[in-house]
């Protein structure tokens, strides 16, 4: 079974750094730039088991994402 991580980060340098670290540790990862796109990705891909979440992002920040996820 694949270990898939969703990286929610608007800083592309940081997101790619996380992706490389995860890849080297045997994880598959997907990068999205904000909480709104993260919600869409979670609804689309049921294999995501973990989310690395930035709190300060445009469109929908991490706090708004967590609130939407829990409702």
Predicted model as a PDB file, atoms N, CA, C, CB and O in Angstrom, pLDDT in the B-factor column:
MODEL        1                                                                  
ATOM      1  N   UNK A   1       0.835  -1.182   0.000  1.00 51.00           N  
ATOM      2  CA  UNK A   1       0.000   0.000   0.000  1.00 51.00           C  
ATOM      3  C   UNK A   1       0.884   1.252   0.000  1.00 51.00           C  
ATOM      4  CB  UNK A   1      -0.952  -0.005   1.218  1.00 51.00           C  
ATOM      5  O   UNK A   1       1.865   1.335   0.738  1.00 51.00           O  
ATOM      6  N   UNK A   2       0.520   2.205  -0.830  1.00 63.00           N  
ATOM      7  CA  UNK A   2       1.299   3.434  -0.948  1.00 63.00           C  
ATOM      8  C   UNK A   2       1.061   4.352   0.243  1.00 63.00           C  
ATOM      9  CB  UNK A   2       0.955   4.160  -2.247  1.00 63.00           C  
ATOM     10  O   UNK A   2      -0.059   4.463   0.742  1.00 63.00           O  
ATOM     11  N   UNK A   3       2.114   5.000   0.685  1.00 86.00           N  
ATOM     12  CA  UNK A   3       2.018   6.006   1.741  1.00 86.00           C  
ATOM     13  C   UNK A   3       1.978   7.357   1.046  1.00 86.00           C  
ATOM     14  CB  UNK A   3       3.225   5.911   2.769  1.00 86.00           C  
ATOM     15  O   UNK A   3       2.986   7.803   0.498  1.00 86.00           O  
ATOM     16  N   UNK A   4       0.811   8.016   1.062  1.00 94.00           N  
ATOM     17  CA  UNK A   4       0.645   9.262   0.319  1.00 94.00           C  
ATOM     18  C   UNK A   4       0.414  10.426   1.277  1.00 94.00           C  
ATOM     19  CB  UNK A   4      -0.524   9.147  -0.676  1.00 94.00           C  
ATOM     20  O   UNK A   4      -0.417  10.351   2.183  1.00 94.00           O  
ATOM     21  N   UNK A   5       1.171  11.511   1.057  1.00 97.00           N  
ATOM     22  CA  UNK A   5       1.120  12.700   1.903  1.00 97.00           C  
ATOM     23  C   UNK A   5       0.689  13.892   1.047  1.00 97.00           C  
ATOM     24  CB  UNK A   5       2.505  12.970   2.584  1.00 97.00           C  
ATOM     25  O   UNK A   5       1.188  14.085  -0.061  1.00 97.00           O  
ATOM     26  N   UNK A   6      -0.238  14.681   1.573  1.00 97.00           N  
ATOM     27  CA  UNK A   6      -0.644  15.909   0.919  1.00 97.00           C  
ATOM     28  C   UNK A   6       0.128  17.065   1.551  1.00 97.00           C  
ATOM     29  CB  UNK A   6      -2.185  16.126   1.032  1.00 97.00           C  
ATOM     30  O   UNK A   6       0.034  17.297   2.756  1.00 97.00           O  
ATOM     31  N   UNK A   7       0.889  17.784   0.734  1.00 97.00           N  
ATOM     32  CA  UNK A   7       1.654  18.949   1.195  1.00 97.00           C  
ATOM     33  C   UNK A   7       0.864  20.190   0.813  1.00 97.00           C  
ATOM     34  CB  UNK A   7       3.108  18.981   0.574  1.00 97.00           C  
ATOM     35  O   UNK A   7       0.664  20.471  -0.369  1.00 97.00           O  
ATOM     36  N   UNK A   8       0.413  20.938   1.827  1.00 96.00           N  
ATOM     37  CA  UNK A   8      -0.370  22.153   1.589  1.00 96.00           C  
ATOM     38  C   UNK A   8       0.519  23.331   1.965  1.00 96.00           C  
ATOM     39  CB  UNK A   8      -1.726  22.158   2.418  1.00 96.00           C  
ATOM     40  O   UNK A   8       0.640  23.692   3.135  1.00 96.00           O  
ATOM     41  N   UNK A   9       1.140  23.921   0.945  1.00 96.00           N  
ATOM     42  CA  UNK A   9       2.180  24.934   1.163  1.00 96.00           C  
ATOM     43  C   UNK A   9       2.228  25.863  -0.040  1.00 96.00           C  
ATOM     44  CB  UNK A   9       3.572  24.272   1.403  1.00 96.00           C  
ATOM     45  O   UNK A   9       2.345  25.399  -1.174  1.00 96.00           O  
ATOM     46  N   UNK A  10       2.140  27.173   0.192  1.00 94.00           N  
ATOM     47  CA  UNK A  10       2.175  28.134  -0.909  1.00 94.00           C  
ATOM     48  C   UNK A  10       3.589  28.547  -1.304  1.00 94.00           C  
ATOM     49  CB  UNK A  10       1.388  29.356  -0.536  1.00 94.00           C  
ATOM     50  O   UNK A  10       3.770  29.166  -2.352  1.00 94.00           O  
ATOM     51  N   UNK A  11       4.576  28.227  -0.510  1.00 96.00           N  
ATOM     52  CA  UNK A  11       5.978  28.511  -0.850  1.00 96.00           C  
ATOM     53  C   UNK A  11       6.525  27.304  -1.613  1.00 96.00           C  
ATOM     54  CB  UNK A  11       6.845  28.809   0.445  1.00 96.00           C  
ATOM     55  O   UNK A  11       6.740  26.239  -1.036  1.00 96.00           O  
ATOM     56  N   UNK A  12       6.746  27.485  -2.916  1.00 96.00           N  
ATOM     57  CA  UNK A  12       7.147  26.374  -3.776  1.00 96.00           C  
ATOM     58  C   UNK A  12       8.487  25.769  -3.370  1.00 96.00           C  
ATOM     59  CB  UNK A  12       7.216  26.835  -5.210  1.00 96.00           C  
ATOM     60  O   UNK A  12       8.667  24.556  -3.472  1.00 96.00           O  
ATOM     61  N   UNK A  13       9.424  26.587  -2.913  1.00 97.00           N  
ATOM     62  CA  UNK A  13      10.718  26.064  -2.471  1.00 97.00           C  
ATOM     63  C   UNK A  13      10.525  25.112  -1.291  1.00 97.00           C  
ATOM     64  CB  UNK A  13      11.671  27.221  -2.082  1.00 97.00           C  
ATOM     65  O   UNK A  13      11.052  24.000  -1.294  1.00 97.00           O  
ATOM     66  N   UNK A  14       9.779  25.544  -0.296  1.00 96.00           N  
ATOM     67  CA  UNK A  14       9.531  24.701   0.882  1.00 96.00           C  
ATOM     68  C   UNK A  14       8.762  23.441   0.499  1.00 96.00           C  
ATOM     69  CB  UNK A  14       8.753  25.487   1.955  1.00 96.00           C  
ATOM     70  O   UNK A  14       9.087  22.348   0.963  1.00 96.00           O  
ATOM     71  N   UNK A  15       7.749  23.590  -0.340  1.00 97.00           N  
ATOM     72  CA  UNK A  15       6.952  22.435  -0.753  1.00 97.00           C  
ATOM     73  C   UNK A  15       7.818  21.388  -1.454  1.00 97.00           C  
ATOM     74  CB  UNK A  15       5.812  22.878  -1.677  1.00 97.00           C  
ATOM     75  O   UNK A  15       7.696  20.192  -1.188  1.00 97.00           O  
ATOM     76  N   UNK A  16       8.681  21.840  -2.340  1.00 98.00           N  
ATOM     77  CA  UNK A  16       9.553  20.892  -3.053  1.00 98.00           C  
ATOM     78  C   UNK A  16      10.590  20.268  -2.128  1.00 98.00           C  
ATOM     79  CB  UNK A  16      10.259  21.592  -4.214  1.00 98.00           C  
ATOM     80  O   UNK A  16      10.964  19.110  -2.314  1.00 98.00           O  
ATOM     81  N   UNK A  17      11.056  21.013  -1.139  1.00 97.00           N  
ATOM     82  CA  UNK A  17      11.979  20.457  -0.158  1.00 97.00           C  
ATOM     83  C   UNK A  17      11.289  19.336   0.637  1.00 97.00           C  
ATOM     84  CB  UNK A  17      12.493  21.570   0.796  1.00 97.00           C  
ATOM     85  O   UNK A  17      11.857  18.260   0.821  1.00 97.00           O  
ATOM     86  N   UNK A  18      10.066  19.598   1.102  1.00 97.00           N  
ATOM     87  CA  UNK A  18       9.306  18.563   1.812  1.00 97.00           C  
ATOM     88  C   UNK A  18       9.075  17.346   0.927  1.00 97.00           C  
ATOM     89  CB  UNK A  18       7.963  19.122   2.295  1.00 97.00           C  
ATOM     90  O   UNK A  18       9.212  16.206   1.373  1.00 97.00           O  
ATOM     91  N   UNK A  19       8.720  17.599  -0.335  1.00 97.00           N  
ATOM     92  CA  UNK A  19       8.460  16.506  -1.274  1.00 97.00           C  
ATOM     93  C   UNK A  19       9.692  15.624  -1.446  1.00 97.00           C  
ATOM     94  CB  UNK A  19       8.020  17.062  -2.632  1.00 97.00           C  
ATOM     95  O   UNK A  19       9.576  14.399  -1.460  1.00 97.00           O  
ATOM     96  N   UNK A  20      10.870  16.233  -1.576  1.00 97.00           N  
ATOM     97  CA  UNK A  20      12.112  15.464  -1.745  1.00 97.00           C  
ATOM     98  C   UNK A  20      12.436  14.646  -0.493  1.00 97.00           C  
ATOM     99  CB  UNK A  20      13.285  16.407  -2.072  1.00 97.00           C  
ATOM    100  O   UNK A  20      12.817  13.480  -0.590  1.00 97.00           O  
ATOM    101  N   UNK A  21      12.285  15.251   0.662  1.00 97.00           N  
ATOM    102  CA  UNK A  21      12.532  14.533   1.920  1.00 97.00           C  
ATOM    103  C   UNK A  21      11.584  13.339   2.034  1.00 97.00           C  
ATOM    104  CB  UNK A  21      12.356  15.481   3.142  1.00 97.00           C  
ATOM    105  O   UNK A  21      12.002  12.238   2.389  1.00 97.00           O  
ATOM    106  N   UNK A  22      10.324  13.563   1.733  1.00 95.00           N  
ATOM    107  CA  UNK A  22       9.341  12.474   1.799  1.00 95.00           C  
ATOM    108  C   UNK A  22       9.650  11.390   0.778  1.00 95.00           C  
ATOM    109  CB  UNK A  22       7.925  13.014   1.571  1.00 95.00           C  
ATOM    110  O   UNK A  22       9.549  10.202   1.086  1.00 95.00           O  
ATOM    111  N   UNK A  23      10.025  11.785  -0.432  1.00 95.00           N  
ATOM    112  CA  UNK A  23      10.383  10.818  -1.475  1.00 95.00           C  
ATOM    113  C   UNK A  23      11.557   9.940  -1.024  1.00 95.00           C  
ATOM    114  CB  UNK A  23      10.739  11.553  -2.790  1.00 95.00           C  
ATOM    115  O   UNK A  23      11.541   8.721  -1.197  1.00 95.00           O  
ATOM    116  N   UNK A  24      12.564  10.582  -0.447  1.00 95.00           N  
ATOM    117  CA  UNK A  24      13.734   9.835   0.035  1.00 95.00           C  
ATOM    118  C   UNK A  24      13.381   8.879   1.162  1.00 95.00           C  
ATOM    119  CB  UNK A  24      14.812  10.795   0.504  1.00 95.00           C  
ATOM    120  O   UNK A  24      14.114   7.925   1.423  1.00 95.00           O  
ATOM    121  N   UNK A  25      12.258   9.133   1.833  1.00 93.00           N  
ATOM    122  CA  UNK A  25      11.803   8.265   2.928  1.00 93.00           C  
ATOM    123  C   UNK A  25      10.752   7.265   2.465  1.00 93.00           C  
ATOM    124  CB  UNK A  25      11.241   9.105   4.068  1.00 93.00           C  
ATOM    125  O   UNK A  25      10.183   6.544   3.285  1.00 93.00           O  
ATOM    126  N   UNK A  26      10.485   7.213   1.158  1.00 93.00           N  
ATOM    127  CA  UNK A  26       9.571   6.220   0.615  1.00 93.00           C  
ATOM    128  C   UNK A  26       8.116   6.637   0.526  1.00 93.00           C  
ATOM    129  CB  UNK A  26       9.656   5.017   1.418  1.00 93.00           C  
ATOM    130  O   UNK A  26       7.238   5.792   0.351  1.00 93.00           O  
ATOM    131  N   UNK A  27       7.848   7.938   0.645  1.00 94.00           N  
ATOM    132  CA  UNK A  27       6.474   8.428   0.573  1.00 94.00           C  
ATOM    133  C   UNK A  27       6.195   9.050  -0.797  1.00 94.00           C  
ATOM    134  CB  UNK A  27       6.210   9.454   1.690  1.00 94.00           C  
ATOM    135  O   UNK A  27       7.066   9.665  -1.411  1.00 94.00           O  
ATOM    136  N   UNK A  28       4.988   8.876  -1.243  1.00 95.00           N  
ATOM    137  CA  UNK A  28       4.495   9.602  -2.408  1.00 95.00           C  
ATOM    138  C   UNK A  28       3.844  10.869  -1.878  1.00 95.00           C  
ATOM    139  CB  UNK A  28       3.483   8.734  -3.269  1.00 95.00           C  
ATOM    140  O   UNK A  28       3.224  10.837  -0.814  1.00 95.00           O  
ATOM    141  N   UNK A  29       3.967  11.988  -2.592  1.00 96.00           N  
ATOM    142  CA  UNK A  29       3.362  13.222  -2.094  1.00 96.00           C  
ATOM    143  C   UNK A  29       2.765  14.044  -3.223  1.00 96.00           C  
ATOM    144  CB  UNK A  29       4.393  14.050  -1.339  1.00 96.00           C  
ATOM    145  O   UNK A  29       3.159  13.937  -4.384  1.00 96.00           O  
ATOM    146  N   UNK A  30       1.804  14.862  -2.839  1.00 97.00           N  
ATOM    147  CA  UNK A  30       1.119  15.770  -3.745  1.00 97.00           C  
ATOM    148  C   UNK A  30       1.222  17.164  -3.131  1.00 97.00           C  
ATOM    149  CB  UNK A  30      -0.386  15.342  -3.982  1.00 97.00           C  
ATOM    150  O   UNK A  30       1.054  17.325  -1.922  1.00 97.00           O  
ATOM    151  N   UNK A  31       1.495  18.166  -3.956  1.00 98.00           N  
ATOM    152  CA  UNK A  31       1.593  19.552  -3.481  1.00 98.00           C  
ATOM    153  C   UNK A  31       0.389  20.341  -3.977  1.00 98.00           C  
ATOM    154  CB  UNK A  31       2.918  20.218  -3.962  1.00 98.00           C  
ATOM    155  O   UNK A  31       0.044  20.296  -5.158  1.00 98.00           O  
ATOM    156  N   UNK A  32      -0.248  21.067  -3.056  1.00 97.00           N  
ATOM    157  CA  UNK A  32      -1.264  22.052  -3.409  1.00 97.00           C  
ATOM    158  C   UNK A  32      -0.929  23.353  -2.695  1.00 97.00           C  
ATOM    159  CB  UNK A  32      -2.698  21.555  -3.033  1.00 97.00           C  
ATOM    160  O   UNK A  32      -0.218  23.347  -1.691  1.00 97.00           O  
ATOM    161  N   UNK A  33      -1.441  24.470  -3.212  1.00 96.00           N  
ATOM    162  CA  UNK A  33      -0.993  25.791  -2.750  1.00 96.00           C  
ATOM    163  C   UNK A  33      -1.869  26.434  -1.679  1.00 96.00           C  
ATOM    164  CB  UNK A  33      -0.917  26.707  -3.909  1.00 96.00           C  
ATOM    165  O   UNK A  33      -1.488  27.460  -1.114  1.00 96.00           O  
ATOM    166  N   UNK A  34      -3.037  25.851  -1.387  1.00 94.00           N  
ATOM    167  CA  UNK A  34      -3.901  26.462  -0.369  1.00 94.00           C  
ATOM    168  C   UNK A  34      -4.913  25.440   0.148  1.00 94.00           C  
ATOM    169  CB  UNK A  34      -4.634  27.702  -0.946  1.00 94.00           C  
ATOM    170  O   UNK A  34      -5.039  24.338  -0.385  1.00 94.00           O  
ATOM    171  N   UNK A  35      -5.621  25.832   1.186  1.00 93.00           N  
ATOM    172  CA  UNK A  35      -6.566  24.926   1.822  1.00 93.00           C  
ATOM    173  C   UNK A  35      -7.730  24.531   0.940  1.00 93.00           C  
ATOM    174  CB  UNK A  35      -7.086  25.541   3.057  1.00 93.00           C  
ATOM    175  O   UNK A  35      -8.216  23.404   1.034  1.00 93.00           O  
ATOM    176  N   UNK A  36      -8.193  25.435   0.080  1.00 94.00           N  
ATOM    177  CA  UNK A  36      -9.285  25.111  -0.827  1.00 94.00           C  
ATOM    178  C   UNK A  36      -8.898  23.973  -1.764  1.00 94.00           C  
ATOM    179  CB  UNK A  36      -9.691  26.344  -1.632  1.00 94.00           C  
ATOM    180  O   UNK A  36      -9.662  23.026  -1.950  1.00 94.00           O  
ATOM    181  N   UNK A  37      -7.704  24.070  -2.357  1.00 96.00           N  
ATOM    182  CA  UNK A  37      -7.219  23.005  -3.240  1.00 96.00           C  
ATOM    183  C   UNK A  37      -6.974  21.716  -2.471  1.00 96.00           C  
ATOM    184  CB  UNK A  37      -5.935  23.440  -3.945  1.00 96.00           C  
ATOM    185  O   UNK A  37      -7.138  20.624  -3.015  1.00 96.00           O  
ATOM    186  N   UNK A  38      -6.580  21.839  -1.200  1.00 95.00           N  
ATOM    187  CA  UNK A  38      -6.370  20.655  -0.367  1.00 95.00           C  
ATOM    188  C   UNK A  38      -7.674  19.906  -0.143  1.00 95.00           C  
ATOM    189  CB  UNK A  38      -5.753  21.047   0.977  1.00 95.00           C  
ATOM    190  O   UNK A  38      -7.709  18.678  -0.217  1.00 95.00           O  
ATOM    191  N   UNK A  39      -8.752  20.645   0.130  1.00 93.00           N  
ATOM    192  CA  UNK A  39     -10.064  20.002   0.296  1.00 93.00           C  
ATOM    193  C   UNK A  39     -10.476  19.278  -0.979  1.00 93.00           C  
ATOM    194  CB  UNK A  39     -11.134  21.042   0.679  1.00 93.00           C  
ATOM    195  O   UNK A  39     -10.983  18.157  -0.925  1.00 93.00           O  
ATOM    196  N   UNK A  40     -10.259  19.914  -2.119  1.00 94.00           N  
ATOM    197  CA  UNK A  40     -10.571  19.268  -3.402  1.00 94.00           C  
ATOM    198  C   UNK A  40      -9.765  17.995  -3.588  1.00 94.00           C  
ATOM    199  CB  UNK A  40     -10.302  20.228  -4.564  1.00 94.00           C  
ATOM    200  O   UNK A  40     -10.297  16.975  -4.027  1.00 94.00           O  
ATOM    201  N   UNK A  41      -8.480  18.053  -3.255  1.00 94.00           N  
ATOM    202  CA  UNK A  41      -7.602  16.885  -3.422  1.00 94.00           C  
ATOM    203  C   UNK A  41      -8.022  15.746  -2.487  1.00 94.00           C  
ATOM    204  CB  UNK A  41      -6.128  17.274  -3.153  1.00 94.00           C  
ATOM    205  O   UNK A  41      -8.025  14.583  -2.889  1.00 94.00           O  
ATOM    206  N   UNK A  42      -8.373  16.076  -1.257  1.00 93.00           N  
ATOM    207  CA  UNK A  42      -8.813  15.044  -0.310  1.00 93.00           C  
ATOM    208  C   UNK A  42     -10.104  14.381  -0.767  1.00 93.00           C  
ATOM    209  CB  UNK A  42      -9.005  15.645   1.082  1.00 93.00           C  
ATOM    210  O   UNK A  42     -10.289  13.181  -0.564  1.00 93.00           O  
ATOM    211  N   UNK A  43     -10.996  15.145  -1.378  1.00 92.00           N  
ATOM    212  CA  UNK A  43     -12.239  14.572  -1.900  1.00 92.00           C  
ATOM    213  C   UNK A  43     -11.991  13.695  -3.119  1.00 92.00           C  
ATOM    214  CB  UNK A  43     -13.220  15.679  -2.255  1.00 92.00           C  
ATOM    215  O   UNK A  43     -12.725  12.736  -3.360  1.00 92.00           O  
ATOM    216  N   UNK A  44     -10.954  14.025  -3.888  1.00 92.00           N  
ATOM    217  CA  UNK A  44     -10.629  13.303  -5.118  1.00 92.00           C  
ATOM    218  C   UNK A  44      -9.805  12.041  -4.856  1.00 92.00           C  
ATOM    219  CB  UNK A  44      -9.875  14.216  -6.067  1.00 92.00           C  
ATOM    220  O   UNK A  44     -10.007  11.026  -5.523  1.00 92.00           O  
ATOM    221  N   UNK A  45      -8.895  12.090  -3.910  1.00 86.00           N  
ATOM    222  CA  UNK A  45      -7.936  11.003  -3.687  1.00 86.00           C  
ATOM    223  C   UNK A  45      -8.091  10.439  -2.276  1.00 86.00           C  
ATOM    224  CB  UNK A  45      -6.487  11.498  -3.909  1.00 86.00           C  
ATOM    225  O   UNK A  45      -7.634  11.041  -1.304  1.00 86.00           O  
ATOM    226  N   UNK A  46      -8.733   9.290  -2.173  1.00 85.00           N  
ATOM    227  CA  UNK A  46      -8.997   8.673  -0.876  1.00 85.00           C  
ATOM    228  C   UNK A  46      -7.779   7.941  -0.297  1.00 85.00           C  
ATOM    229  CB  UNK A  46     -10.151   7.708  -1.004  1.00 85.00           C  
ATOM    230  O   UNK A  46      -7.861   7.388   0.800  1.00 85.00           O  
ATOM    231  N   UNK A  47      -6.662   7.932  -1.015  1.00 90.00           N  
ATOM    232  CA  UNK A  47      -5.460   7.226  -0.547  1.00 90.00           C  
ATOM    233  C   UNK A  47      -4.531   8.109   0.279  1.00 90.00           C  
ATOM    234  CB  UNK A  47      -4.699   6.673  -1.729  1.00 90.00           C  
ATOM    235  O   UNK A  47      -3.519   7.622   0.783  1.00 90.00           O  
ATOM    236  N   UNK A  48      -4.845   9.384   0.429  1.00 92.00           N  
ATOM    237  CA  UNK A  48      -4.012  10.297   1.211  1.00 92.00           C  
ATOM    238  C   UNK A  48      -4.189   9.969   2.690  1.00 92.00           C  
ATOM    239  CB  UNK A  48      -4.380  11.793   0.921  1.00 92.00           C  
ATOM    240  O   UNK A  48      -5.308   9.942   3.203  1.00 92.00           O  
ATOM    241  N   UNK A  49      -3.071   9.719   3.367  1.00 91.00           N  
ATOM    242  CA  UNK A  49      -3.155   9.339   4.782  1.00 91.00           C  
ATOM    243  C   UNK A  49      -2.679  10.441   5.722  1.00 91.00           C  
ATOM    244  CB  UNK A  49      -2.344   8.089   5.025  1.00 91.00           C  
ATOM    245  O   UNK A  49      -3.013  10.427   6.907  1.00 91.00           O  
ATOM    246  N   UNK A  50      -1.902  11.396   5.211  1.00 93.00           N  
ATOM    247  CA  UNK A  50      -1.303  12.424   6.055  1.00 93.00           C  
ATOM    248  C   UNK A  50      -1.286  13.755   5.312  1.00 93.00           C  
ATOM    249  CB  UNK A  50       0.128  12.021   6.483  1.00 93.00           C  
ATOM    250  O   UNK A  50      -1.218  13.798   4.083  1.00 93.00           O  
ATOM    251  N   UNK A  51      -1.348  14.830   6.075  1.00 93.00           N  
ATOM    252  CA  UNK A  51      -1.322  16.163   5.484  1.00 93.00           C  
ATOM    253  C   UNK A  51      -0.313  17.024   6.241  1.00 93.00           C  
ATOM    254  CB  UNK A  51      -2.737  16.814   5.508  1.00 93.00           C  
ATOM    255  O   UNK A  51      -0.380  17.143   7.464  1.00 93.00           O  
ATOM    256  N   UNK A  52       0.624  17.625   5.499  1.00 94.00           N  
ATOM    257  CA  UNK A  52       1.523  18.641   6.062  1.00 94.00           C  
ATOM    258  C   UNK A  52       0.929  19.980   5.693  1.00 94.00           C  
ATOM    259  CB  UNK A  52       3.013  18.495   5.528  1.00 94.00           C  
ATOM    260  O   UNK A  52       0.751  20.277   4.512  1.00 94.00           O  
ATOM    261  N   UNK A  53       0.620  20.791   6.686  1.00 93.00           N  
ATOM    262  CA  UNK A  53      -0.206  21.968   6.463  1.00 93.00           C  
ATOM    263  C   UNK A  53       0.469  23.257   6.907  1.00 93.00           C  
ATOM    264  CB  UNK A  53      -1.512  21.814   7.178  1.00 93.00           C  
ATOM    265  O   UNK A  53       0.860  23.403   8.065  1.00 93.00           O  
ATOM    266  N   UNK A  54       0.599  24.191   5.968  1.00 90.00           N  
ATOM    267  CA  UNK A  54       1.014  25.555   6.283  1.00 90.00           C  
ATOM    268  C   UNK A  54      -0.211  26.277   6.840  1.00 90.00           C  
ATOM    269  CB  UNK A  54       1.600  26.299   5.012  1.00 90.00           C  
ATOM    270  O   UNK A  54      -1.330  26.023   6.394  1.00 90.00           O  
ATOM    271  N   UNK A  55      -0.019  27.155   7.792  1.00 92.00           N  
ATOM    272  CA  UNK A  55      -1.158  27.866   8.371  1.00 92.00           C  
ATOM    273  C   UNK A  55      -1.449  29.190   7.674  1.00 92.00           C  
ATOM    274  CB  UNK A  55      -0.914  28.116   9.835  1.00 92.00           C  
ATOM    275  O   UNK A  55      -2.598  29.630   7.648  1.00 92.00           O  
ATOM    276  N   UNK A  56      -0.430  29.830   7.110  1.00 87.00           N  
ATOM    277  CA  UNK A  56      -0.599  31.136   6.468  1.00 87.00           C  
ATOM    278  C   UNK A  56      -0.501  30.999   4.958  1.00 87.00           C  
ATOM    279  CB  UNK A  56       0.454  32.136   6.981  1.00 87.00           C  
ATOM    280  O   UNK A  56       0.590  30.947   4.391  1.00 87.00           O  
ATOM    281  N   UNK A  57      -1.682  30.940   4.307  1.00 90.00           N  
ATOM    282  CA  UNK A  57      -1.734  30.791   2.851  1.00 90.00           C  
ATOM    283  C   UNK A  57      -2.838  31.672   2.297  1.00 90.00           C  
ATOM    284  CB  UNK A  57      -1.963  29.311   2.445  1.00 90.00           C  
ATOM    285  O   UNK A  57      -3.752  32.056   3.028  1.00 90.00           O  
ATOM    286  N   UNK A  58      -2.764  31.999   1.000  1.00 89.00           N  
ATOM    287  CA  UNK A  58      -3.856  32.747   0.376  1.00 89.00           C  
ATOM    288  C   UNK A  58      -5.065  31.849   0.121  1.00 89.00           C  
ATOM    289  CB  UNK A  58      -3.384  33.380  -0.939  1.00 89.00           C  
ATOM    290  O   UNK A  58      -4.972  30.629   0.255  1.00 89.00           O  
ATOM    291  N   UNK A  59      -6.165  32.429  -0.235  1.00 92.00           N  
ATOM    292  CA  UNK A  59      -7.432  31.787  -0.593  1.00 92.00           C  
ATOM    293  C   UNK A  59      -8.083  31.143   0.631  1.00 92.00           C  
ATOM    294  CB  UNK A  59      -7.206  30.731  -1.690  1.00 92.00           C  
ATOM    295  O   UNK A  59      -9.127  31.613   1.084  1.00 92.00           O  
ATOM    296  N   UNK A  60      -7.495  30.084   1.171  1.00 91.00           N  
ATOM    297  CA  UNK A  60      -7.978  29.434   2.388  1.00 91.00           C  
ATOM    298  C   UNK A  60      -6.765  29.027   3.202  1.00 91.00           C  
ATOM    299  CB  UNK A  60      -8.888  28.196   2.065  1.00 91.00           C  
ATOM    300  O   UNK A  60      -5.981  28.183   2.770  1.00 91.00           O  
ATOM    301  N   UNK A  61      -6.603  29.625   4.390  1.00 89.00           N  
ATOM    302  CA  UNK A  61      -5.428  29.303   5.204  1.00 89.00           C  
ATOM    303  C   UNK A  61      -5.630  27.982   5.954  1.00 89.00           C  
ATOM    304  CB  UNK A  61      -5.137  30.444   6.203  1.00 89.00           C  
ATOM    305  O   UNK A  61      -6.688  27.359   5.863  1.00 89.00           O  
ATOM    306  N   UNK A  62      -4.626  27.579   6.676  1.00 88.00           N  
ATOM    307  CA  UNK A  62      -4.660  26.312   7.379  1.00 88.00           C  
ATOM    308  C   UNK A  62      -5.747  26.216   8.425  1.00 88.00           C  
ATOM    309  CB  UNK A  62      -3.360  26.069   8.012  1.00 88.00           C  
ATOM    310  O   UNK A  62      -6.339  25.152   8.607  1.00 88.00           O  
ATOM    311  N   UNK A  63      -6.017  27.303   9.112  1.00 90.00           N  
ATOM    312  CA  UNK A  63      -7.072  27.304  10.125  1.00 90.00           C  
ATOM    313  C   UNK A  63      -8.442  27.108   9.499  1.00 90.00           C  
ATOM    314  CB  UNK A  63      -7.046  28.606  10.917  1.00 90.00           C  
ATOM    315  O   UNK A  63      -9.259  26.332   9.995  1.00 90.00           O  
ATOM    316  N   UNK A  64      -8.687  27.828   8.390  1.00 93.00           N  
ATOM    317  CA  UNK A  64      -9.957  27.688   7.681  1.00 93.00           C  
ATOM    318  C   UNK A  64     -10.110  26.271   7.098  1.00 93.00           C  
ATOM    319  CB  UNK A  64     -10.058  28.742   6.558  1.00 93.00           C  
ATOM    320  O   UNK A  64     -11.202  25.703   7.095  1.00 93.00           O  
ATOM    321  N   UNK A  65      -8.999  25.720   6.610  1.00 92.00           N  
ATOM    322  CA  UNK A  65      -9.007  24.354   6.091  1.00 92.00           C  
ATOM    323  C   UNK A  65      -9.415  23.367   7.172  1.00 92.00           C  
ATOM    324  CB  UNK A  65      -7.632  23.983   5.530  1.00 92.00           C  
ATOM    325  O   UNK A  65     -10.278  22.518   6.946  1.00 92.00           O  
ATOM    326  N   UNK A  66      -8.799  23.472   8.349  1.00 92.00           N  
ATOM    327  CA  UNK A  66      -9.126  22.549   9.431  1.00 92.00           C  
ATOM    328  C   UNK A  66     -10.568  22.696   9.891  1.00 92.00           C  
ATOM    329  CB  UNK A  66      -8.192  22.766  10.600  1.00 92.00           C  
ATOM    330  O   UNK A  66     -11.221  21.705  10.220  1.00 92.00           O  
ATOM    331  N   UNK A  67     -11.066  23.922   9.916  1.00 94.00           N  
ATOM    332  CA  UNK A  67     -12.461  24.158  10.293  1.00 94.00           C  
ATOM    333  C   UNK A  67     -13.392  23.509   9.269  1.00 94.00           C  
ATOM    334  CB  UNK A  67     -12.752  25.680  10.404  1.00 94.00           C  
ATOM    335  O   UNK A  67     -14.362  22.850   9.643  1.00 94.00           O  
ATOM    336  N   UNK A  68     -13.103  23.691   7.983  1.00 92.00           N  
ATOM    337  CA  UNK A  68     -13.921  23.093   6.916  1.00 92.00           C  
ATOM    338  C   UNK A  68     -13.833  21.574   6.939  1.00 92.00           C  
ATOM    339  CB  UNK A  68     -13.481  23.618   5.542  1.00 92.00           C  
ATOM    340  O   UNK A  68     -14.821  20.890   6.673  1.00 92.00           O  
ATOM    341  N   UNK A  69     -12.676  21.051   7.250  1.00 88.00           N  
ATOM    342  CA  UNK A  69     -12.476  19.599   7.282  1.00 88.00           C  
ATOM    343  C   UNK A  69     -13.264  18.968   8.416  1.00 88.00           C  
ATOM    344  CB  UNK A  69     -10.988  19.262   7.427  1.00 88.00           C  
ATOM    345  O   UNK A  69     -13.774  17.856   8.277  1.00 88.00           O  
ATOM    346  N   UNK A  70     -13.368  19.667   9.533  1.00 88.00           N  
ATOM    347  CA  UNK A  70     -14.043  19.085  10.700  1.00 88.00           C  
ATOM    348  C   UNK A  70     -15.559  19.251  10.670  1.00 88.00           C  
ATOM    349  CB  UNK A  70     -13.505  19.708  11.958  1.00 88.00           C  
ATOM    350  O   UNK A  70     -16.263  18.656  11.485  1.00 88.00           O  
ATOM    351  N   UNK A  71     -16.071  20.063   9.727  1.00 82.00           N  
ATOM    352  CA  UNK A  71     -17.536  20.246   9.680  1.00 82.00           C  
ATOM    353  C   UNK A  71     -18.213  19.321   8.709  1.00 82.00           C  
ATOM    354  CB  UNK A  71     -17.874  21.660   9.316  1.00 82.00           C  
ATOM    355  O   UNK A  71     -19.435  19.362   8.566  1.00 82.00           O  
TER     356      UNK A  71                                                      
ENDMDL                                                                          
END                                                                             
